Amino acid sequence: MEILFVAGFFLMLLLTGISLLGVLAALVVATLVMMVGGLFVFVIKLLPWLLLALVTVWIYRACQKPRIRRGNWTSR
């Protein structure tokens, strides 16, 4: 169904006097804008899960006992 919309949009732009180069440039720019917008929305949707992972790691590290390192060869 979407391909029919794109084909109709393409045809109407050509019929109204927009050049083929202008139509192709518009399609490329629209594709790039939609891709960047989709990636932005994807990051926004994943943000709560990323924050949950960061908080989980922070709590895990805070609850660990500090380990005593023995045999430090660099400080002789």
C-alpha positions as CSV (number, residue, x, y, z in Angstrom):
1,M,0.0,0.0,0.0
2,E,2.8,2.4,0.8
3,I,4.4,1.8,-2.6
4,L,1.2,3.1,-4.2
5,F,1.4,6.2,-2.1
6,V,5.0,6.9,-3.1
7,A,4.2,6.2,-6.8
8,G,1.2,8.5,-6.7
9,F,3.3,11.2,-4.9
10,F,6.0,10.8,-7.5
11,L,3.6,11.1,-10.4
12,M,1.8,14.1,-9.0
13,L,5.0,16.0,-8.5
14,L,6.1,15.2,-12.0
15,L,2.7,16.4,-13.4
16,T,2.8,19.7,-11.4
17,G,6.1,20.6,-13.0
18,I,8.7,19.5,-10.5
19,S,11.7,18.0,-12.2
20,L,12.8,14.4,-11.9
21,L,15.9,15.5,-10.1
22,G,13.9,17.5,-7.6
23,V,11.6,14.6,-6.9
24,L,14.5,12.2,-6.3
25,A,16.2,14.8,-4.0
26,A,12.9,15.1,-2.1
27,L,12.6,11.4,-1.7
28,V,16.2,11.1,-0.5
29,V,15.9,13.9,2.0
30,A,12.5,12.5,3.3
31,T,14.1,9.1,3.7
32,L,17.0,10.5,5.7
33,V,14.7,12.6,7.9
34,M,12.5,9.6,8.6
35,M,15.5,7.4,9.4
36,V,17.0,9.9,11.8
37,G,13.6,10.4,13.4
38,G,13.1,6.7,13.8
39,L,16.5,6.2,15.4
40,F,15.7,9.1,17.8
41,V,12.4,7.5,18.8
42,F,14.1,4.2,19.2
43,V,16.6,5.7,21.7
44,I,13.7,7.4,23.6
45,K,11.9,4.1,23.8
46,L,15.1,2.3,25.1
47,L,16.1,5.1,27.5
48,P,14.2,3.7,30.6
49,W,15.8,0.3,30.1
50,L,19.3,1.8,29.7
51,L,18.8,3.8,32.9
52,L,17.6,0.7,34.7
53,A,20.7,-1.2,33.6
54,L,22.9,1.7,34.8
55,V,21.2,1.8,38.2
56,T,21.5,-1.9,38.6
57,V,25.2,-1.9,37.9
58,W,25.7,1.0,40.2
59,I,23.8,-0.7,43.1
60,Y,25.7,-4.0,42.4
61,R,29.1,-2.3,42.6
62,A,28.0,-0.3,45.7
63,C,27.1,-3.6,47.5
64,Q,30.3,-5.4,46.7
65,K,33.1,-5.6,49.4
66,P,36.3,-3.8,48.4
67,R,38.9,-6.4,47.5
68,I,42.4,-6.2,48.9
69,R,44.9,-6.7,46.1
70,R,48.0,-8.7,47.0
71,G,51.2,-9.0,45.0
72,N,51.2,-5.6,43.4
73,W,54.3,-5.9,41.2
74,T,54.3,-2.3,40.1
75,S,55.2,-0.8,43.5
76,R,58.5,-2.3,44.6
